[in-house]
Amino acid sequence: MAARIEHLVTSGTFSLDGGTWDVDNNVWIVGDDSEAIVIDAAHDADAIARAVGDRRLTAIVCTHAHNDHIDAAPELAARTGAPVLLHPDDLPLWKQTHPERAPDAELTDGQGLSVAGIELTVLHTPGHAPGAVCLYAPALAALFSGDTLFAGGPGATGRSYSHFPTIVESIRGRLLTLPAETVVHTGHGDTTTVGAEAPHLQEWIDRGF
């Protein structure tokens, strides 16, 4: 069975800098009938575990450590035995949510993660958060962008640990160089493509998106 992408939406809250907001998060499962990885274990470990089913979960990948993307990760790891993977630059954010439980292993730029016969490459894309990463799966013509790139522009940079010029450079240098037909599977909201977003880079810069 060929590798495929599955999509789950979970709901909860995002908290940072003293504020809390209701959010819906995209959880992405990449794999086949026997094994899978989860990208961003958000809010509901029960729902994610049901979606994984009896497949072997090989990794729980965190695109960054804002609480809404990692709050269910330790519970899902405990239930499945899968390691939680995070870029080390986001450890300060991780510790705000899980001070007593560290990630199991680090993500590094250029690292390959294999599942169901395909490889996903880790792209370090700071800006929304210092340790933000995207995952590029050329065999699926897919990019899992977390909160770095959305349909319509970059992720938010108005809160702690974020920086607008940095996210622009991450998108310009790491994401918009990918094939135009690459489908961007985002952390919230609708998918888009690299080709749909690339023409608007200067607009985002001009208005300090």
C-alpha positions as CSV (number, residue, x, y, z in Angstrom):
1,M,0.0,0.0,0.0
2,A,1.4,3.4,-1.0
3,A,2.0,6.1,1.5
4,R,-0.8,8.6,1.9
5,I,-1.7,11.7,3.8
6,E,-4.6,11.8,6.3
7,H,-6.0,14.9,7.9
8,L,-7.6,15.4,11.3
9,V,-8.9,18.6,12.9
10,T,-8.8,19.0,16.6
11,S,-9.9,21.9,18.8
12,G,-8.6,23.5,21.9
13,T,-6.8,26.7,23.0
14,F,-3.6,28.5,22.2
15,S,-2.0,30.4,25.1
16,L,1.0,32.7,25.0
17,D,2.0,36.1,26.5
18,G,-0.9,36.0,29.0
19,G,-3.6,35.5,26.4
20,T,-5.7,32.5,25.4
21,W,-7.6,31.9,22.2
22,D,-9.8,29.1,20.9
23,V,-8.2,27.4,17.9
24,D,-8.7,24.5,15.4
25,N,-5.5,22.7,14.5
26,N,-4.7,20.5,11.6
27,V,-3.1,17.1,12.6
28,W,-1.4,15.3,9.7
29,I,-0.8,11.6,9.6
30,V,1.6,10.3,6.9
31,G,1.9,6.6,6.3
32,D,0.4,3.4,5.0
33,D,-1.6,0.5,6.4
34,S,1.2,-0.6,8.7
35,E,3.1,2.4,9.9
36,A,2.7,6.2,10.2
37,I,4.0,9.4,11.7
38,V,1.9,12.1,13.3
39,I,2.8,15.8,12.5
40,D,1.6,18.0,15.4
41,A,-0.2,16.1,18.1
42,A,-2.8,18.8,18.9
43,H,-5.3,18.8,21.7
44,D,-6.9,15.3,21.5
45,A,-4.7,12.3,22.0
46,D,-7.8,10.0,21.9
47,A,-8.9,11.2,18.5
48,I,-5.3,11.0,17.1
49,A,-4.8,7.5,18.5
50,R,-8.1,6.4,16.9
51,A,-7.0,7.8,13.5
52,V,-3.7,6.0,13.8
53,G,-5.5,2.8,14.7
54,D,-3.4,-0.4,15.0
55,R,-0.6,1.0,12.8
56,R,2.9,1.3,14.3
57,L,3.5,5.0,15.1
58,T,7.2,5.7,14.4
59,A,7.4,9.4,15.4
60,I,5.4,12.3,16.7
61,V,6.9,15.3,14.9
62,C,6.4,18.8,16.3
63,T,6.7,21.6,13.8
64,H,7.1,24.0,16.7
65,A,6.4,24.1,20.4
66,H,3.4,26.5,20.8
67,N,1.1,24.7,23.2
68,D,-1.7,24.1,20.7
69,H,0.7,22.0,18.5
70,I,2.2,19.9,21.4
71,D,-0.3,19.6,24.2
72,A,-1.3,16.0,23.3
73,A,2.2,14.8,22.3
74,P,3.3,13.3,25.7
75,E,0.0,11.4,26.1
76,L,0.1,10.1,22.5
77,A,3.7,9.0,23.1
78,A,2.9,7.2,26.3
79,R,0.1,5.3,24.5
80,T,2.0,4.3,21.4
81,G,5.7,4.3,22.4
82,A,6.5,6.7,19.6
83,P,9.2,9.3,20.2
84,V,8.4,13.0,20.3
85,L,10.7,15.0,18.0
86,L,11.4,18.7,18.3
87,H,14.0,21.2,17.1
88,P,16.1,22.2,20.2
89,D,15.6,25.9,19.6
90,D,12.0,25.5,20.7
91,L,12.8,24.0,24.1
92,P,12.0,27.2,26.0
93,L,8.5,27.1,24.5
94,W,8.1,23.4,25.1
95,K,9.0,23.8,28.8
96,Q,6.1,26.3,29.2
97,T,3.7,23.5,28.4
98,H,5.5,20.4,29.5
99,P,8.1,21.4,32.2
100,E,8.4,17.9,33.5
101,R,8.7,16.0,30.3
102,A,11.4,16.6,27.6
103,P,11.1,15.6,23.9
104,D,12.7,12.3,23.1
105,A,15.0,13.4,20.3
106,E,16.0,16.5,18.3
107,L,15.1,17.5,14.8
108,T,17.9,19.0,12.7
109,D,17.9,20.9,9.5
110,G,18.3,18.4,6.6
111,Q,17.4,15.4,8.6
112,G,15.5,12.7,6.8
113,L,12.5,10.9,8.4
114,S,11.4,7.7,6.7
115,V,7.9,6.2,6.8
116,A,6.0,3.9,4.5
117,G,8.8,3.9,1.9
118,I,9.1,7.6,1.6
119,E,11.3,10.3,3.1
120,L,10.4,13.6,4.7
121,T,13.2,16.2,4.9
122,V,13.3,18.5,7.9
123,L,13.6,22.2,6.9
124,H,14.5,24.5,9.7
125,T,12.3,27.6,9.1
126,P,12.5,30.0,12.1
127,G,10.4,33.1,12.4
128,H,7.1,32.1,13.9
129,A,9.1,30.3,16.5
130,P,12.9,29.8,16.8
131,G,12.8,26.1,16.3
132,A,10.0,26.0,13.7
133,V,10.4,23.4,11.0
134,C,8.6,22.2,7.9
135,L,8.6,18.7,6.5
136,Y,9.1,18.2,2.7
137,A,8.0,15.0,1.1
138,P,8.8,15.2,-2.6
139,A,7.3,11.7,-3.3
140,L,4.0,13.1,-2.2
141,A,4.5,16.6,-3.6
142,A,3.7,17.8,-0.1
143,L,5.1,20.3,2.4
144,F,3.9,20.2,6.0
145,S,4.4,23.9,7.0
146,G,3.2,24.1,10.6
147,D,2.6,27.8,11.2
148,T,5.3,29.0,8.9
149,L,3.3,29.4,5.8
150,F,-0.5,29.6,5.3
151,A,-2.9,30.1,2.5
152,G,-2.5,33.9,2.2
153,G,0.7,34.6,4.0
154,P,3.3,33.9,6.7
155,G,2.5,32.7,10.2
156,A,2.0,35.3,12.9
157,T,5.1,37.1,14.3
158,G,3.5,39.5,16.8
159,R,4.2,37.5,20.0
160,S,7.2,36.3,22.0
161,Y,9.9,34.3,20.3
162,S,8.8,35.4,16.8
163,H,10.4,37.7,14.2
164,F,8.9,38.9,10.9
165,P,12.1,39.4,8.9
166,T,13.2,35.9,9.9
167,I,10.0,34.2,8.8
168,V,10.2,36.0,5.5
169,E,13.7,34.8,4.9
170,S,12.7,31.2,5.9
171,I,9.8,31.3,3.4
172,R,11.8,33.0,0.6
173,G,14.9,30.7,0.9
174,R,13.5,27.4,2.0
175,L,9.9,27.1,0.9
176,L,9.2,29.2,-2.2
177,T,12.2,27.5,-3.9
178,L,10.3,24.2,-3.9
179,P,8.3,23.1,-7.0
180,A,5.3,25.3,-7.7
181,E,2.9,22.3,-7.6
182,T,3.9,21.3,-4.0
183,V,0.8,21.2,-1.8
184,V,1.3,23.1,1.4
185,H,-0.5,21.3,4.3
186,T,-0.8,24.0,7.0
187,G,-1.1,24.0,10.8
188,H,-4.5,25.7,10.7
189,G,-7.0,26.3,7.9
190,D,-6.9,25.4,4.2
191,T,-4.1,23.9,2.1
192,T,-2.5,25.9,-0.6
193,T,0.4,25.5,-3.0
194,V,3.9,26.9,-3.3
195,G,2.9,28.3,-6.7
196,A,-0.2,30.1,-5.3
197,E,1.8,31.8,-2.5
198,A,5.1,32.7,-4.3
199,P,3.8,35.7,-6.3
200,H,2.7,37.5,-3.1
201,L,6.0,37.6,-1.2
202,Q,6.7,41.2,-1.9
203,E,3.1,42.1,-0.9
204,W,3.7,40.5,2.5
205,I,6.9,42.3,3.0
206,D,5.5,45.7,2.0
207,R,2.7,45.5,4.5
208,G,4.7,43.8,7.2
209,F,2.2,41.0,7.2
